[in-house]
Amino acid sequence: MLYLQDISYIHPNKDLLFENINLAVNNHEKIALVGKNGSGKSTLLRIVNGELIPAGGRIEKPNSIYYIPQIFGQYNHLTVAQALKVDHKIHALTKILKGQYSEENYTHLQDDWTIESRCQEALNHWKLGFTDLSQKMGSLSGGQKTKVLLACINIHQPRLILMDEPSNHLDLESRKQLYHFIEMSPATMVIVSHDRKLLNLLDTICELHQTGLTTYGGNYAFYQQQKILEQSALEQDIQGKEKLLREARNKQRETLERQQKQQARGRKKQAKSGMPKVMMDKMKNDSENRFSKLKHAHAGKVDGIHQDLKALRAALPDPDKMRFDFDPSDLHQGKILFQAYKINYQYASEWVWKSSLSMQIKSGERIALKGANGSGKTTLIKVVLGNLIPQVGTFKSNTNKALYIDQDYSLIDNRLSVCEQANQYNSLGLPDHEVKTRLNRFLFGKESWDKPCQALSGGERMRLMLCCLNIGQQAPDLIILDEPTNNLDIQNIEILTNAINSYKGTLIVVSHDEDFIEDVRIERTIELTY
């Protein structure tokens, strides 16, 4: 079905992204492609799709391939019919039905007389509430765009499907529908995702890194178990190598001390024997040469072990102990931060909520805000943050400092460098070396300090934001997370989870990632309907 042999890719700036990629995907097999942000997962999918040319290697693939990329507005200028790749057929069918029986129209239609009804069936299957194929994709939400592209699979029935983070913009019900589709479809699939529920539906996990692809013959739960075993073995290797290094250094010290004592005794003995000076000098030189060779031999052995140890330590996963070091908040547990009674807001003569909302949020609570796309989650967030005043009802807020974190980590200023961004939060006047120490702690080494924030990946933006908040130190009364895991790989989701779990204030989370909701210890749910 799909065979990749020795695939490599080099960026236009000549930097190697990956090499030695070998992969065989059998008919009907469904595999996941995982790896750190920036490892080249999306690039590899684009190579398979034919959008990018590899620097080397060979690819065998079927003719019938369909690719769903991450949604970044690249379809906004297209109509729904163009996104579904049926615009020529629909246009030809319309002309024929109007009596324009040209050979060109019949050629475009290819006897596909049911194309219009199949499009409507596919859109209805994915619960899209519109039937106008001439509607612009730019007018749709992220979730609707994803479902249009999924509907395209129903229409064209490709043999090989490539999907890049397909669940990112889908609400919970739509995700469940996607999971069912993946389970039931006979198509071969290669999927890039950080959605752990989705990953557990797949047959095989393939981890991409710069020097190749490691295949794990099982779903994500199996992959996790294998990674734990690998890390345990790696830690044992490190401990063994550390012990070997200590022993080598001790032996080096003891050998050199013993040799120095022997040299000293030899010189005394030679002086007493009345040996001619020229002979004494020769013996001294011979002794010093032996000592130098011995010293270099031991130094080489110690350095070799040290380099091996350094390589083993580099293979350890990124630190997951990046926690908030906030000063304690002045708010006591249980204080009412926000209270609302029968509030509502109107857009274009339509109320956001069918029934007006009454609610309260207390200090220290951990709340999940749930609801389908269009249920008013964003509106409620704006009200809680004080950015929007309800048109009916009453509300009161006792929040002094609230922090809103969206999926793009927009707190990061793209105009600044990494170091400049960190210093924006240095309200306490920490010395420069302390700011850079904290950057190092969040995996921003010296080589990253001048890097523009605009060039950072999703995971890097998240880590820089955590670092900035640690530099600021003052705990907010409330943190609101709005789909914070959408652009993160699994490892960075774990980093964010650990940081959030060290925060003691009030937390509101909007997320379709049920595993993340569970991991950040949500206590209650506010469910919005419309």
Disulfide bonds with the S-S distance in Angstrom:
none
